Amino acid sequence: MRSAFDFAPFRRSTVGFDRLFDMLENSSFGQSQENYPPFDLIKEGDNEYRIEIAVAGFVSEELDITAQQNVLLVSGRKSDETDEKSGDFIYRGIANRSFERRFALADHIQVRGADLKDGLLSIELVREIPEAMKPRKINIGGAQPQHDRIGGDTPASKQTVDAEAQNA
């Protein structure tokens, strides 16, 4: 389903944001989304994040976390074996079905690690911006000095003052 909002004016005046606009246009904001399993997104610092997913009833062998370029895929496949010690269920309130959750990751987001404790899967993420892409200060007039111009390395204002002093 396409979005009701037209992003064409923004596409014309921006460069390199195609993936963002495609994501917004193709998102399913108006549609009913799968809410299983529930999850939390937590920002822990300027460049650190954590995703917590409630996976009660799953063990680590039944969970799979795959990080691809700009996508984090978390899936759970329940084994078909039945638990002999639990007996027959009168009511089963804990969901026991397979799932697949996709998270779109921004550029330079890396998965640091994952941990499963008390039915909660925690995935640690960090934004690692390459040194070449970090902001840097650009000096005005920071180009290499040119020695072949009149006056050499002397500023033009000083050259003018010196010339006036010689002519006086």
C-alpha positions in Angstrom: 0.0 0.0 0.0 1.3 3.4 -0.9 1.3 6.3 1.4 -1.3 9.1 1.0 1.5 11.6 1.3 3.3 12.7 -1.8 7.1 12.8 -1.3 7.9 14.0 -4.9 8.8 17.6 -3.9 11.3 16.2 -1.3 12.8 13.8 -3.8 13.5 16.6 -6.2 15.4 18.7 -3.6 17.4 16.0 -1.8 20.2 13.7 -2.8 20.8 10.2 -1.4 17.6 9.8 0.6 15.8 7.4 -1.8 15.9 4.6 0.7 14.2 6.7 3.3 11.4 7.9 1.0 10.9 4.4 -0.3 10.5 3.1 3.3 8.0 5.9 4.1 6.0 5.3 1.0 5.9 1.6 1.3 5.3 1.4 5.1 2.1 -0.1 6.4 1.1 2.7 8.8 -2.6 2.4 8.1 -2.6 -1.4 8.1 -3.0 -3.8 11.0 0.5 -5.0 11.9 1.5 -8.2 13.6 2.1 -7.5 17.3 3.8 -10.7 18.2 6.2 -10.8 20.0 6.0 -7.5 21.8 9.2 -5.5 22.0 10.7 -2.3 23.4 13.2 0.1 21.7 15.5 1.8 24.2 18.0 4.6 23.6 20.8 4.2 26.2 23.1 6.9 25.0 23.9 9.1 22.0 25.1 6.2 19.9 23.8 3.2 21.9 20.5 1.4 21.6 18.8 -1.8 22.9 15.9 -3.8 21.5 14.1 -6.0 24.1 11.8 -8.7 22.7 9.5 -10.8 25.0 10.1 -14.4 23.9 8.6 -16.3 26.8 8.8 -20.1 26.2 11.7 -19.9 23.7 15.2 -21.2 24.4 18.3 -19.7 22.7 18.5 -22.7 20.3 15.1 -21.8 18.9 16.0 -18.1 18.2 17.9 -16.7 15.3 19.3 -13.2 14.9 20.6 -12.1 11.5 22.2 -8.7 10.8 22.2 -7.8 7.1 22.9 -4.4 5.5 20.4 -2.0 7.2 18.1 -4.8 8.4 18.0 -6.8 11.6 16.0 -10.0 11.4 14.9 -11.8 14.6 13.1 -15.1 14.2 11.9 -17.8 16.5 11.0 -21.3 15.4 9.3 -23.5 18.0 10.4 -27.1 17.9 7.6 -29.6 17.2 8.3 -31.8 20.2 5.7 -31.7 23.0 6.7 -31.3 26.6 5.9 -34.6 28.5 6.1 -33.1 32.0 3.5 -30.4 31.4 0.6 -32.7 30.6 -2.5 -31.7 28.7 -3.2 -28.0 28.5 -6.6 -26.8 29.7 -5.8 -23.2 28.5 -2.7 -22.0 26.7 -2.1 -18.3 27.2 1.6 -18.1 26.4 1.9 -17.9 22.6 3.8 -20.9 21.3 4.1 -19.9 17.6 7.0 -19.1 15.3 7.7 -15.5 14.5 9.8 -13.2 12.4 10.5 -9.5 13.3 12.4 -7.1 11.0 14.0 -3.9 12.2 15.2 -1.3 9.7 18.6 -0.1 10.8 20.2 3.3 10.0 23.5 3.4 8.3 26.5 2.5 10.5 24.4 0.7 13.2 26.2 -2.4 14.3 24.9 -5.3 16.5 27.2 -5.5 19.5 25.6 -8.6 21.1 22.5 -10.4 22.3 21.4 -12.0 25.6 18.4 -14.1 26.6 17.4 -13.9 30.2 14.1 -14.6 31.9 12.2 -14.8 28.6 13.5 -11.4 27.4 15.9 -11.2 24.4 18.1 -8.1 24.6 20.0 -7.0 21.5 22.6 -4.3 22.0 23.2 -1.9 19.1 25.8 0.8 18.6 26.3 3.5 15.9 29.9 3.4 14.8 30.5 6.3 12.4 33.7 5.9 10.4 36.3 8.6 11.1 36.1 9.8 7.5 32.4 10.6 8.0 32.6 12.4 11.3 32.2 16.2 11.2 35.5 18.1 10.9 36.4 21.7 11.1 37.3 23.4 7.8 39.6 26.4 8.1 38.8 29.4 5.9 41.8 30.2 3.8 43.3 26.8 4.7 44.7 26.2 1.3 48.4 25.9 0.8 50.1 29.3 0.5 51.1 30.4 -3.0 54.7 31.7 -3.1 54.5 32.9 -6.7 52.1 35.8 -6.0 53.2 39.4 -5.3 54.3 39.8 -1.7 54.8 36.0 -1.1 53.2 35.0 2.2 52.5 38.6 3.3 48.7 39.4 3.6 47.3 42.0 1.2 46.4 44.4 4.0 50.1 44.5 5.2 51.3 44.9 1.6 49.0 47.9 1.2 50.3 49.5 4.5 53.9 48.9 3.5 53.3 50.4 0.0 51.7 53.5 1.5 54.6 53.9 3.9 57.1 53.7 1.0 55.3 56.3 -1.0 54.9 58.7 1.8 
